[in-house]
Amino acid sequence: MPSNDYLTVTALTQYIKRKFDVDPYLGKVYLTGEISNFRLRPHAHQYFSLKDDHAKISAIMFRGAFEKLKFQPETGMKVLVTGRISLYEPSGSYQIYVERMEPDGVGALYQAYEQLKNKLAQEGLFSAPKRPLPRFPKRIAVVTSPSGAVIRDIITTARRRYPIAQIVLYPAVVQGDAAAPDIVRQIQRANANGSFDTLIIGRGGGSIEDLWPFNEETVARAIAASQLPVISSVGHETDTTIADLVADVRAATPTAAAELAVPVLNDELLKIQQQRTRLFNAMGNRIKYQQERLNRSLGAYVFQQPQRLYETYVQRLDRAQQGLQQRIQTQLQGWQQRVQLDQQRLLGQSPVPRVQQAQQAVDQTQQRLRTEMRRYLTAQEDHVSQLASGLDYLSPLKIMSRGYSYVTQENHIVRRTADLKVAPATLHLSDGTAAAQITKITPATEEQDK
């Protein structure tokens, strides 16, 4: 066959892909299976497989569709998916492009609720210490819908029970996709105001879908981060949301939330009156008791004969003074005896005789030293005189005085005829110098030959 009759791999793959894309039965497929090879890729497309006992198909769920899920897929979870079947040309494999997914047998919202509940429980948001509600709040912030019955019930109950409290509404969307961010924003606004004592978050009853904004993680973390104590009143008494679990107090209804937030003013006034009466009676009894004690004290002998109060102390003081004087006298006598004994020992060990003996020895030693010094100086003077006579005998000047002289030429002493030059010379005599002219030099050997 000619080569033109053969298809390329690309052409065949494109043909098969078109078959998949135009097939009306593969454009929207409802599939059930078990998730396999799932690994969460944050903020990205998700790749995994769906399988049953006899087959497996690759699956992809793009980021936009995956972020709309209310639960976290996991490997081994059985799910119901809706999508389309197509071919991935580079590998030639077919796969399902998942558009929607929900757990098989359990609602997606319930699955997401349980997953978030377990996550926050492990982080300790539910078991964190709950903040106490103030007993007498002045201002209460309410985050709810402005048009619902919740705010009317809270205002009515608060005015009936405690009209001096101020109720401030922070209107929020409480249903739909925009509800969770709006609730978080109003919670943060109420905290930033800084003048509220209590925060109430609530809405009326409804299905799990209607109440879902109060199961969002962002709302739960905003409640946990609130500086104000939070009362959660969401849904009916049988409905329990994540917000209820994180809040400091859960109220079954908005009316119950208002009752928890404020006391009954008349009851508090009655309690104050009762406390006033009890305090008045207690103080009267106290004054009466103290008056009786005062009367008994005034009738005591101490006030009748006050001198008896310190008679014993006077006697004790006198005895103490006598004992002190005796002890002082005894100590003085002992010290005087010790001083006398020390004086006697000092007189027996007086250093005066020893000093006198030492002074005599010093005088004798000085006398011998002066005698020896005079003898030594005389001997040294004689020795110096002898040395001076010897030096004078050996002095060159002494020798020159006997008729001797020496010759210098060019500032050098001439010792031999070999050092002489036929030139001017200087004769050095004992009493001066004389200039001479050397005209002839005769060595000693020549003189001896003549």
PEWO-V786679 format. One record per backbone hydrogen bond with DSSP energy under -0.5 kcal/mol. NH is the residue of the N-H (numbers start at 1). CO is the residue of the C=O. E is the energy in kcal/mol with one decimal. If there is no record, write none. Layout:
# PEWO-V786679
NH_CO_E ; NH_CO_E
This chain:
# PEWO-V786679
5_2_-1.7 ; 6_3_-1.6 ; 12_8_-2.3 ; 13_9_-2.6 ; 14_10_-2.6 ; 15_11_-2.0 ; 16_12_-2.5 ; 17_13_-2.6 ; 18_14_-2.1 ; 19_15_-1.9 ; 20_16_-2.0 ; 21_17_-2.6 ; 22_18_-2.4 ; 23_19_-0.9 ; 26_23_-1.0 ; 27_23_-0.7 ; 29_83_-3.9 ; 31_29_-0.6 ; 31_81_-2.7 ; 33_79_-1.8 ; 34_51_-2.8 ; 35_77_-2.7 ; 36_49_-2.5 ; 39_47_-0.6 ; 42_40_-0.6 ; 44_41_-1.1 ; 46_61_-2.6 ; 48_59_-2.1 ; 49_36_-2.5 ; 50_57_-2.7 ; 51_34_-1.8 ; 52_55_-2.3 ; 57_50_-2.8 ; 58_94_-0.6 ; 59_48_-2.9 ; 60_96_-2.0 ; 61_46_-2.5 ; 66_62_-2.4 ; 67_63_-2.3 ; 68_65_-0.8 ; 69_66_-1.7 ; 73_71_-0.6 ; 76_35_-2.8 ; 77_74_-1.9 ; 79_33_-2.6 ; 79_77_-0.5 ; 80_102_-3.2 ; 81_31_-3.2 ; 82_100_-2.2 ; 83_29_-2.1 ; 84_97_-1.4 ; 85_26_-2.5 ; 86_95_-2.3 ; 88_93_-3.1 ; 89_87_-0.8 ; 91_88_-0.7 ; 92_88_-1.7 ; 93_88_-1.0 ; 95_86_-2.5 ; 96_58_-2.4 ; 97_84_-3.0 ; 98_60_-2.4 ; 98_96_-0.8 ; 99_82_-3.4 ; 100_82_-1.9 ; 102_80_-2.1 ; 104_78_-2.7 ; 105_103_-0.6 ; 111_107_-2.5 ; 112_108_-2.6 ; 113_109_-2.6 ; 114_110_-2.5 ; 115_111_-2.3 ; 116_112_-2.6 ; 117_113_-2.4 ; 118_114_-2.4 ; 119_115_-2.2 ; 120_116_-2.7 ; 121_117_-2.0 ; 122_118_-2.1 ; 123_119_-1.5 ; 124_120_-0.7 ; 124_121_-0.7 ; 125_120_-2.0 ; 128_124_-0.6 ; 140_166_-3.0 ; 141_198_-2.5 ; 142_168_-2.5 ; 143_200_-3.0 ; 144_142_-0.7 ; 144_170_-0.9 ; 148_145_-0.6 ; 152_148_-0.6 ; 153_149_-2.6 ; 154_150_-2.4 ; 155_151_-2.5 ; 156_152_-2.6 ; 157_153_-2.6 ; 158_154_-2.6 ; 159_155_-2.5 ; 160_156_-2.1 ; 161_157_-2.4 ; 162_158_-3.1 ; 165_162_-1.9 ; 166_138_-2.9 ; 168_140_-2.8 ; 168_166_-0.5 ; 170_142_-3.4 ; 171_169_-0.6 ; 172_144_-1.9 ; 179_176_-1.2 ; 180_176_-0.5 ; 182_178_-1.3 ; 183_179_-2.8 ; 184_180_-2.4 ; 185_181_-2.2 ; 186_182_-2.1 ; 187_183_-2.3 ; 188_184_-2.2 ; 189_185_-2.0 ; 190_186_-2.4 ; 191_187_-1.9 ; 192_188_-2.2 ; 193_189_-1.5 ; 194_190_-0.8 ; 197_139_-2.7 ; 198_139_-1.0 ; 199_229_-2.4 ; 200_141_-2.9 ; 201_231_-2.8 ; 202_143_-1.8 ; 203_233_-1.7 ; 211_207_-2.2 ; 212_209_-0.7 ; 214_211_-1.7 ; 215_212_-2.8 ; 216_213_-1.0 ; 220_216_-2.0 ; 221_217_-2.5 ; 222_218_-1.9 ; 223_219_-2.2 ; 224_220_-2.2 ; 225_221_-1.9 ; 226_222_-0.5 ; 226_223_-0.9 ; 229_197_-0.6 ; 231_199_-2.8 ; 232_230_-0.5 ; 232_249_-2.7 ; 233_201_-3.1 ; 233_231_-0.5 ; 235_203_-1.3 ; 235_204_-0.5 ; 239_236_-0.9 ; 243_214_-1.6 ; 245_241_-1.5 ; 246_242_-1.9 ; 247_243_-2.1 ; 248_230_-0.9 ; 249_230_-1.8 ; 251_232_-3.1 ; 257_253_-2.0 ; 258_254_-2.2 ; 259_255_-2.2 ; 260_256_-2.2 ; 261_257_-1.8 ; 262_258_-2.0 ; 265_161_-4.5 ; 265_263_-0.6 ; 268_264_-2.4 ; 269_265_-2.8 ; 270_266_-2.6 ; 271_267_-2.6 ; 272_268_-2.5 ; 273_269_-2.5 ; 274_270_-2.7 ; 275_271_-2.9 ; 276_272_-2.5 ; 277_273_-2.6 ; 278_274_-2.8 ; 279_275_-2.8 ; 280_276_-2.7 ; 281_277_-2.8 ; 282_278_-2.9 ; 283_279_-2.7 ; 284_280_-2.3 ; 285_281_-2.7 ; 286_282_-2.3 ; 287_283_-2.8 ; 288_284_-2.5 ; 289_285_-2.5 ; 290_286_-2.5 ; 291_287_-2.4 ; 292_288_-2.2 ; 293_289_-2.1 ; 294_290_-2.2 ; 295_291_-2.5 ; 296_292_-2.5 ; 297_293_-2.4 ; 298_294_-2.6 ; 299_295_-1.5 ; 300_297_-1.1 ; 303_300_-0.8 ; 304_300_-1.4 ; 305_301_-3.7 ; 308_305_-1.6 ; 309_306_-1.5 ; 310_306_-0.5 ; 310_307_-0.9 ; 311_307_-0.6 ; 312_308_-0.5 ; 314_310_-2.1 ; 315_311_-2.1 ; 316_312_-2.4 ; 317_313_-2.2 ; 318_314_-2.4 ; 319_315_-2.5 ; 320_316_-2.0 ; 321_317_-2.3 ; 322_318_-2.5 ; 323_319_-2.6 ; 324_320_-2.2 ; 325_321_-2.6 ; 326_322_-2.4 ; 327_323_-2.3 ; 328_324_-2.5 ; 329_325_-2.7 ; 330_326_-2.6 ; 331_327_-2.3 ; 332_328_-2.4 ; 333_329_-2.3 ; 334_330_-2.2 ; 335_331_-2.3 ; 336_332_-2.4 ; 337_333_-2.2 ; 338_334_-2.0 ; 339_335_-2.2 ; 340_336_-2.2 ; 341_337_-2.3 ; 342_338_-2.1 ; 343_339_-2.3 ; 344_340_-2.2 ; 345_341_-2.3 ; 346_342_-2.3 ; 347_343_-2.3 ; 348_344_-2.1 ; 349_345_-1.2 ; 350_347_-1.2 ; 355_351_-2.3 ; 356_352_-2.4 ; 357_353_-2.5 ; 358_354_-2.2 ; 359_355_-2.3 ; 360_356_-2.1 ; 361_357_-2.2 ; 362_358_-2.2 ; 363_359_-2.3 ; 364_360_-2.4 ; 365_361_-2.3 ; 366_362_-2.5 ; 367_363_-2.2 ; 368_364_-2.4 ; 369_365_-2.2 ; 370_366_-2.3 ; 371_367_-2.1 ; 372_368_-2.5 ; 373_369_-2.1 ; 374_370_-2.2 ; 375_371_-2.2 ; 376_372_-2.5 ; 377_373_-2.6 ; 378_374_-2.1 ; 379_375_-2.0 ; 380_376_-2.1 ; 381_377_-2.3 ; 382_378_-2.0 ; 383_379_-2.0 ; 384_380_-2.4 ; 385_381_-2.0 ; 386_382_-2.0 ; 387_383_-2.1 ; 388_384_-2.4 ; 389_385_-2.1 ; 390_386_-2.1 ; 391_387_-2.3 ; 392_388_-2.4 ; 393_389_-2.0 ; 394_390_-1.6 ; 395_391_-0.5 ; 395_392_-0.8 ; 399_395_-1.7 ; 400_396_-2.9 ; 401_397_-1.8 ; 402_399_-1.5 ; 403_400_-1.9 ; 404_399_-0.8 ; 406_428_-1.5 ; 407_414_-0.5 ; 408_426_-2.4 ; 409_412_-2.5 ; 412_409_-0.8 ; 414_407_-3.1 ; 415_413_-0.6 ; 419_416_-1.3 ; 420_417_-1.0 ; 423_421_-1.7 ; 425_436_-3.0 ; 426_408_-2.7 ; 427_434_-3.9 ; 428_406_-2.9 ; 429_427_-0.6 ; 429_432_-3.4 ; 432_429_-0.8 ; 434_427_-2.4 ; 436_425_-3.0 ; 438_423_-2.1 ; 439_437_-0.7 ; 443_441_-0.5 ; 447_443_-1.3 ; 448_444_-1.8 ; 449_445_-1.7 ; 450_446_-1.9
